[in-house]
Amino acid sequence: MTDTIPACYNVSIVNSNQFWKTDKVLKTELPILAFQIAFVVGLSRIFSIIYKPLHQTRLISQIAIFSVPTYAVITSAVLLMTIIVSPVINAIFKPRKRFEQNKLKTIQKLRIDSELRLITCIHNTRQAANMISIIECFNAMRVSPVHVFALYLVELTGRAAALVAAHIGKPNNQPGEQNLTRSQEELESIHNAFDALGEAYDAIRVETLNVVSAYATIHEDIYHSADEKRTSLILLPFHKQLTLEGTLEVTNVVYKDINQNVMQGAPCSVGIFVDRDFGLVPKMNLHVRMVFVGGPDDREALAIAWRMVGRSGTELSVVRILLLGEAAEVDASVHDETQEILSVVIDTDKQKELDDEYINTFRLTAVNNNDLISYSEIDVHNGEDIPVVLNQIEKFGCDLYIVGQGNCRNSKVFTDLLEWCECLELGVIGDILVSNNFGSRSSVLVVQQYGYGGMLFGNNLNHKATNKGMFESVV
């Protein structure tokens, strides 16, 4: 004998707030309207409220008294909601746009008497020491302190959820968790190193965070940390490290992917630090050289160099490369096809105007009032002159190069040179300085300014170099 399901059903279940959640919808949407929160955020939340009860086990057990046709309809509704809700929420709610709408977070826009908040990303203790050595150069003072958020990046394996947590001290070792314990011990070592940095400088505050996430998506956690901490700069370690032979060799190619992903959508400016034993350089006698070509990235790089020179004993040499003749030709191919050449020319002229204005301010304010700051200009007429000029600059020597990544230059010469770059995230100038064939022993900081370079960098990543090794012939 087959059991039958009664045709009647409990109407109170359908009418109850537990099913339709009408009160929750009103409680969610009214505050959103009152506080002028984006409508799509509220709409996404309402979809989630309506959708969630359909998957509650208790409710499913209650609707078991429905008739077969009614139960089939409800099951179909659950399936339909599962198919529709997620794509709809993903389509209307894009949290990354929130980063782009924020006020530009750059060093150039930062007041000299305001706090510099920066994130430094670290994979191991060696990188921690390297990052500390560059942070010490940021001229932290009581009137312009530095707040450092050190993110220790750990790869997430398995199906566990991603985690971003503050350091809370070394836990007791537990059997069966050797891999986790090694990461915790390395975090403890990194925390101690940064804690010592904070104790050595009264104007430097340090917080250590542990970020456990899949490498493919860990840049999203870095985005959110930078947005939450309201940072102006993210410092990333280069994916190569110095060997005993004095050359840079790859430590983990995944680090390069992480750096490129961060640079594509970071909510603030980004810097990639290439270390060549910078920690051994006496900070009381530091020589920084900034190579300025033009564009927002170079202006941001100059702003960082300008901030560093306020530190006692730091010497700054700014070399501006002036593009003339063939080198000054505008290239519109890197822009969207719908963008007319006239608009590219106008944008190039605007960038040139901003460059001249910032350089003039720097010369008037800094160069004329500090004997440790020098400024010079070198003319460049074609692409072959770029490596030659950099070789001439290298002969004078320095401890640290600071250069811009190079977006928005709109220069045909630099677009052509980009074809030969091995590391696109460093740009043309940075790639030459870092190349083992160039022979430099100086560390390099490559800077990308938020608001210009960050929005366009993805285009360069798709512009892959076809013959990376051929660049050696012009260096």
N, C-alpha and C positions, 0 to 999 in steps of 0.2 A: 504494500500500500504506500502510495506516494504522498508525502506531506505537502500541504498547500499553504501558501502565504496569504494571510487575510488581505482582503481588498482594501480594508481601511488602514489609515496610518495616523500617527500622532501629529495633529495639526499644530499643537503647541510648540513642537520642535521647530517647524518651519517658521512660525511666527516669532519665535524667541530671538532675543538679541544674540544668543550664542551662535545662531546660524547666520543671520544677515549682518550682524555687527554694525547696525545703523548708528548706534551711539559712538562707536569707535571712529566711524567715518566722519561724523560731525565733530568729534573731539580733535580729530587730526586736521581737518580742512579749515575749521574756524580760526585756530591759532595761526595757521599758515597764511590766511588772508589778512589777519590782524597785524602780523609782523612782516607782511609783504615778502614772504619767502616765495621763490620761484614756483609758478603754478605746476610745472612739470614734476617738481619734487613731490608736491602734494598728491598729484595724480598718480605718480608711481607708488606712493605709500598706500593710497586707497586700493589700487589693484592688488597690492600685497595683502591688505587686510581682508579683502573679499576672497582672495585665492586661498589663503592659509587655512581657513576652517574646513575647506573641502577635503583636506588631507589629514584631519585629526581622526585618530583611531577611534576615540570615544564616540564621535559623531557618526562614523561609518557603522559602528555597532548599533547605534540607535536607529538608523534608517533601515535596518534589516527587516523591519516590519512593513516596509513598503510593498506594494504589489509588484509583480514582475515587470510590467511595462513602465511603472514609475521608477523602479530601481534602475532599469535600463536607461531611462532618460537622464537620471542623475549621474550614472556612471559615464554616459556620453558627455555630459556637461563637464565632469571632472577632466576627462580626456581633452575636451575642447579648450578648457581653461589652461591646461598644462601646455598645449601647443601654442596658444595665443599670448598668454600673459608675459612670458619671458621675452619673446621678441619685441613686444610692445614696449616693455620697460626699457629694454636695451636701446630701442629706437628713440624714445623721447627723453631718456635720462642719461646724459653723458657727463659724468663728473669731471673728466679731464678739461672740459671747456671752462670749468670754474677756475682752473689755474690761469688760463689765458686771459680771463676777464679781471684778474686781480691787478692791483697797481704794480707797475714794473718793479721787480725786485732785483736791483743791480748795485754793484759797488759804485758806479758812476753817479747814480742818483742818491746814494747814501750821504748824508751830511757828515762832515768830518768830526763833529762832536756827538755822533750817535753811536749806538752799540752795533758792532758787526756780528751778525749771527751766521754761522756757517756749519755745514755738515761735511764731515770727512768720512769716506767709506774705506773700510779696511777688510782684507781677507786673511791677514796673518800678522804676527808680531813684527816682522821686518818692515812691512808697510806702515805699521803704527809708528815706528821710530822715524821713518822717512817723512810721514805727514806731520809729526810733531816738529821736525826741523824746519819745515816750510811755514807752519803756523806761527812759530816764534818770530818770523820776519814781519808779521802783520802789524807791528808797532802798536801793541795793546797799551793803552794808557787809561788813567782814571776817567778822563773826559771822553774817551772813545774806547770802551772796553771791547773785548772779544768773547763771544759765547760760543763754545765749540760743542757740537753734538757728534760724538764718535760712534758710527754705526759699524758694528762687527757683523759682516755678512757671512751667513752659514747656509750651505745648500740644504734644502729640504728634500728628504727622500721618503718614499712611501706615500701614504694617503693622509697623513696628518695635516692639520690646518696650519697656514702660515702664521708666524708670530713676530710681533715687534714688542719687546719688553725692555724696561730699564734694568740696569745692573743692580742686583740686590745682595751681592756678596757671594762668596764661594760656597756652594752646597756640599753636603757630605757625599762622598763617593758611595755609589750603590752598585752592587754586583749585577752583571748583566747589562750595564749601560756604559760600556767602555767608550764607544764612539761619542756619545753625548758628553761624557766626562772630559774627553780630550778637548772638545769644543769649549766646555765651561772653563777648563784650565787655561786655554788660550785667551778666552775672554777676560779671565782674572788677570792675566799678565798684561793684556792691553789696557784694562781698567787701571791697573797700578801705574802704567807708564803715563797715561793721560792725567791721572790723579796727581802724579809728581809734577806735571806741567802746570796744573792749576795752583799747586803749592808754591812753585817757583816764581810765578807771576801773579801779583795781586789783581791785575786787570783782566785776567783770563779765567773764565768759568768753564767748567767741563762737565758734560753728562755723557755717560756711556750707555749705548743701547745695543741690544742683541736682536738682529733681524734674521729670522729663520724662514726661508722661503725658497721656492723653486727658482733656479737661475733664470728661467725663461720669463718669469714675471716679477723678479725681485726689484726691477726698476720701478714698478708701480708702488711698492712699499717705500722706496726712496722718495718718490714723488710726494706721497702722502706725509711722510715724515718732514720733508722740506716745507710743505704747505702748512702743516700743523705747527711747526716750530718757527715759522715766518723767517726763514733764512734768506740771505742775499747771495749765497754762494754754496755750491756743492763741489767738494774736492774729491777727485777720483784718482786712484793709482793706475799708472800705465801697466799694460799687460805684459811688459818685458821688464827684466831686472838686470842689473849690472853683474857681470861674471868676473872671475879673477883675471881673465885676459883683457878686461876693459871694454868688452863688447856687451851690447844689450841683447838678451835672448828671451824667448817666450817662456813664461812660467805656466800660464794657463790661457788658452785661446778664448775660453768662455769669458774671461775678464774683459776682453776686447768687445765682445757682444754686449755685455752689460754696460760698458761705457758708451757705446753707440746708442743703445736703447735709452739711456738716461739723457743723452744730449738731444735726442729727438723730441722730447716732450717735457723736460724739466721745468718746474714752476719758478725758477730763478736762474741766475748765471751759473755756469759750470766751468770748472778748471780740471785739466788732466795734468798730473805732476809726474814728470819723467825724472827719476832720481839717478844721479851719478855720484854717489857718496857725498850728498849735500850735507849730511849730518856731521861730516868731518871738517866742514868749512867754519872757521872762526866767525861767529856772528858779529863780533865787534869790528870786523874789517871785511865787510861784505860788499862785493861789486855786482850790481844788477844791471843788465843791459836789456832795454826794451826796443824791439824792432817794430816800427810803425809804418804800415802801408796805407791803411785807410779802411773805413767801415766801422760798424758798431762793435765788433769783436775787438778790434785794435784799440778803440776808445776805452773799452772795459779793461783791457790789459794795461793800458796806460794809467787808468784809475787805480788799479791794484799796485802797480809799480810806484805811483805817486804816494800811496798810503805807506808803502814799505820804507820809503826814503826818509820818513820822519823819525825812524829809529836811529839812535846814535851810532855813528860809525858806518852807516850804509851809504854807498856811493851809487848813483844812478846815471847811466848814459842812455839817452834816447836817440836812436838813429831813425830818421824818417826817410823812407824810400819813395821818391817822387817818380810816378809813372809818366813818361813823355813819349811822344811819337807813336810808334806801333804798340808800345806797352800800354798806352792810354786808350786803346780802342775798346769800345763798349761791346759786351757780348750779351745778347738777349736770349740765347738758346737755353740758358739755365732756368729761365722763367716759364710760366705757364704759356701755352700756345696762344691763348686769347689775349695775352698782354701785348699791347703794341710796342714797337720799338721806341716810339716817342715817350711813352711813360717810363721806359727803362732809362732813357737818357735823362729825363727829369729827375728820376730817383737817384741816378748817379750824381747829378749836379747837386742834389740836396745833401747826399752823403758827403760829398766833397766840401760843401759849405759847413756842415757840422764838424768835419775833421779839422778844417782851418780854424773854426771858432774855438774848439777844445784845445788844439795845439797852441793857439795864441794865448789863451787863458793860462795854460801850463807854463809857457815861457815867461809871461808877465809875472805870474804869481810865484812860481817855483824857481825857475832857472836864474832869474835876476836877484833872488834873495838867498841863494844857497850855493856855496862854492863846491859842494859835493854833487851837484846836478849839472850835467852838460847836455847840449843838444846839437845835433848836426844833421845835414841832409845829403843824400846821394841820389843822383839822377840815374834812372834805368830806362833804356830805350827799347829793349826787346826781352823775350823770355830767357835767352842765353845769359843775359846779364845778372839774373837773380842769383844763381849759385856762385857766380864770380864775386858779386858784392858781398854775399854772406861769408865767403872764404876770406875776404879782406877784413870784414868785421871780426871774424874769429881770431885773426892774428893778434888783436889787441887783448884778447882773453877776458873772461869774466867768470863769476861763480854761478850765476843764474840768468838764463834767458827768459823773458816774458814776452809772449807773442799772442796775437789773436788767431782764432781758428780760420777766419777769412771769409765768412759769408757776406753777401751783399756788396762785394767789391765790384761786381758786374764787369770784370776785366777779362777780355778774351785770352790774354797771356796766362793768367792764373787758371782759367778753365782748361786750357791746353796742358799746363803743367800738372793739373790734378789727375790727368790720365795716367801719369807715371808714379803717383803716390802709393806707397805700400799701406800707410795708415791714414785713411781719409779723415778720421776723427781729429787728426792733428793739423789738417790743412797743409798747404804747400810749404810755407816757411817752417812750420813745426816738424814736418816730415823730413825736410832736408837736415835740420839741426839734430834730429834724433838718429838719422841714418848712421850706421856703423862706418860707412864709406866716407862720411864727412869728417870723421876723426875728432870730433869735439869731446872734451871731458867735462863740459858744463852741464848742469841740470837744466831742465826746460819746464816751464809752466805754460800750457796752451789754454787760452781763455775763450769761452763763447758767451756772449751777452744774451740774456733773456730778452725776448720781445722781437728780436730780428733773427739771429742765428738759430735759436731753438725751434722756430717755426719752419725754417727752410732746410734744416740739416738733413731731414729725411730724403730730400731730393738728391743730395750728394751721395747718400748711402746707396741709392739705386744706380749711381753713376760709377760703376765698378771699374777699377783699373784693369786693363787687359794684359799689360806686360810690365808687371811690377819690377822685375829685375833690370829693365832697360833704363831706369832712372839713374842707375849707377854711372852711366856713361857721361852724364852732364854734371856730376858732383865732383 
